[in-house]
Amino acid sequence: MIAQFGRSLFESGHIVDLIIVVLIGEVLVFLVRRRESFANAVVAALPGICLLLALRASLTGAGWTSIALWLALSFPAHLADLWRRPP
């Protein structure tokens, strides 16, 4: 029963949805506790979200172009994150 539930979480890609919800919760905690700007928090989370969406596309059997798109979008997101961080 539990194994089937776990398998369906991965096969449907919903495990990635769950991880993204946790990541958004982490961003909200980060905003409240550190009093960080919303833009900085979103830019910090965006590369991870793009990579997670590439994983979701892969798990659900999407074409290689969808996977490549999310992977390609993660690179400028990483660059933006690095650019916004103080030295």
Secondary structure, DSSP 8 states (H G I E B T S, - for coil): -HHHHHHHHHHHTHHHHHHHHHHHHHHHHHHHHH---HHHHHHHHHHHHHHHHHHHHHHTT--HHHHHHHHHHHHHHHHHHHHHS--
